[in-house]
Amino acid sequence: MTAVPQPTRATAKLLFSGGFGVGKTTAIGAISDIPPLRTEEVLTAQSTSVDSLDGIEGKTTTTVAFDFGRVGLDDPVPVELYLFGTPGQPRFWGFWNELAEGARGAVVLADTRRLESSFPAADFFEQRGLPFVIAVNVFPGTRRRPLAEVREAFDVDTNVPVMFCDARDADSVAGVLITLVRYAVTLQSADSALLDA
């Protein structure tokens, strides 16, 4: 009896980005099939003069390089996703260029208490022409802004998906990733159609 070859999964690199403390490390940890790599350090008194804790006063650690996780999805196609989380503080934004190399898409996480902290991430991906979705992390005890208000605040095209998520919940994060993959595939198909015309 001959062995049936197993289908090979495609691979794709995706980024989680957004402001300081929006839940990038938590989201990758919630969905990763492997123990995630984290480069978190304890916040010190010296960093409080540089990194504003307004709205996130309980935060005690911060990502200083990147987070990494891996997850396999079967929808819309079988794919192995390599997830990289960017650091959120402005002093680390220079590192985003290296992390974005080879990426196929990005999740811009946002916190309704501090939406403006994630505007630079959306601008960065828009300028690079990298498909992205905006996922509003639902923090306990925070007011939910209507998604139309979030879209208007980010000033993004109407085709950019904007949704709520819970970064602590694997199913919620999976829903965001599936939306991103579908969106990226749709854009790629549209680009291919334009090139073939």
KAPE-V31994 format. One record per residue. RES is the residue in one letter. OMEGA is omega in radians with two decimals (none if undefined). BURIAL is # if it has 9 or more other ideal C-beta (glycine too) atoms within 8 Angstrom, else .. Layout:
res: (RES | RES)
omega: (OMEGA | OMEGA)
burial: (BURIAL | BURIAL)
This chain:
res: (M | T | A | V | P | Q | P | T | R | A | T | A | K | L | L | F | S | G | G | F | G | V | G | K | T | T | A | I | G | A | I | S | D | I | P | P | L | R | T | E | E | V | L | T | A | Q | S | T | S | V | D | S | L | D | G | I | E | G | K | T | T | T | T | V | A | F | D | F | G | R | V | G | L | D | D | P | V | P | V | E | L | Y | L | F | G | T | P | G | Q | P | R | F | W | G | F | W | N | E | L | A | E | G | A | R | G | A | V | V | L | A | D | T | R | R | L | E | S | S | F | P | A | A | D | F | F | E | Q | R | G | L | P | F | V | I | A | V | N | V | F | P | G | T | R | R | R | P | L | A | E | V | R | E | A | F | D | V | D | T | N | V | P | V | M | F | C | D | A | R | D | A | D | S | V | A | G | V | L | I | T | L | V | R | Y | A | V | T | L | Q | S | A | D | S | A | L | L | D | A)
omega: (3.14 | 3.14 | 3.09 | -3.14 | 3.12 | 3.12 | 3.11 | 3.10 | 2.97 | 3.08 | 3.10 | 3.08 | 3.10 | 3.13 | 2.91 | -3.10 | -3.12 | -3.08 | 3.11 | 3.04 | -3.11 | 3.07 | -3.10 | 3.14 | -3.14 | -3.12 | 3.13 | 3.11 | -3.11 | -2.99 | -2.98 | 3.07 | 3.12 | 3.04 | -3.05 | 2.99 | -3.14 | 3.08 | -3.10 | 3.06 | 3.12 | 3.06 | 3.14 | 3.11 | 3.14 | -3.08 | -3.09 | 3.09 | -3.12 | -3.08 | -3.11 | 3.09 | 3.11 | 3.14 | 3.14 | -3.03 | -3.12 | -3.10 | -3.09 | -3.14 | 3.12 | 3.07 | -3.09 | 3.08 | 3.08 | 2.99 | 3.09 | 3.04 | -3.14 | 3.11 | 3.05 | 3.08 | 3.11 | -3.08 | 0.15 | 3.07 | 3.07 | -3.09 | 3.04 | -3.08 | 3.04 | -2.99 | 3.10 | 3.09 | -3.13 | 2.99 | -3.03 | -3.06 | -3.14 | -3.09 | 3.12 | -3.07 | 3.12 | -3.14 | -3.09 | -3.13 | 3.13 | -3.13 | -3.10 | 3.13 | 3.09 | -3.13 | 3.12 | -3.12 | -3.10 | 2.98 | 3.02 | 3.10 | -3.12 | 3.12 | -3.05 | 3.11 | -3.06 | -3.10 | -3.06 | -3.14 | 3.14 | 3.11 | -3.12 | 3.12 | 3.11 | 3.11 | -3.12 | -3.10 | 3.10 | 3.14 | 3.13 | -3.09 | -3.13 | 3.12 | 3.10 | 3.01 | 3.08 | 3.14 | -3.13 | -3.13 | -3.10 | 3.11 | 3.13 | 3.07 | 3.11 | 3.13 | 3.07 | 3.03 | 3.07 | -3.11 | 3.10 | 3.11 | 3.11 | 3.12 | -3.13 | 3.14 | 3.13 | 3.12 | 3.14 | 3.11 | -3.12 | -3.14 | 3.12 | 3.13 | 3.06 | -3.05 | 3.00 | 3.00 | 3.02 | -3.05 | 3.13 | -3.00 | -3.08 | -3.13 | 3.12 | 3.12 | 3.09 | 3.11 | 3.10 | -3.12 | 3.11 | 3.10 | 3.13 | -3.12 | 3.12 | -3.14 | -3.14 | 3.12 | 3.12 | 3.13 | 3.13 | 3.11 | 3.13 | 3.12 | 3.13 | 3.13 | 3.12 | -3.13 | -3.12 | -3.06 | none)
burial: (. | . | . | . | . | . | . | . | . | . | . | # | # | # | # | # | # | # | # | # | # | # | # | # | # | # | # | # | # | # | # | # | . | . | . | # | . | . | # | # | . | . | # | . | . | . | # | # | . | . | # | . | # | . | . | # | . | . | # | . | . | # | # | . | . | # | # | # | # | # | # | # | # | . | . | . | . | . | # | # | # | # | # | # | # | # | # | # | # | . | . | # | # | . | # | # | . | . | # | # | . | . | # | # | # | # | # | # | # | # | # | # | . | # | # | . | # | # | # | # | # | # | . | # | # | # | . | . | . | # | # | # | # | # | # | # | # | # | # | . | . | # | . | . | # | . | # | . | . | # | # | . | # | # | . | # | . | . | . | # | # | # | # | . | # | # | # | . | # | . | . | # | # | # | # | # | # | # | # | # | # | # | # | # | # | . | # | . | . | . | . | . | . | . | . | . | .)
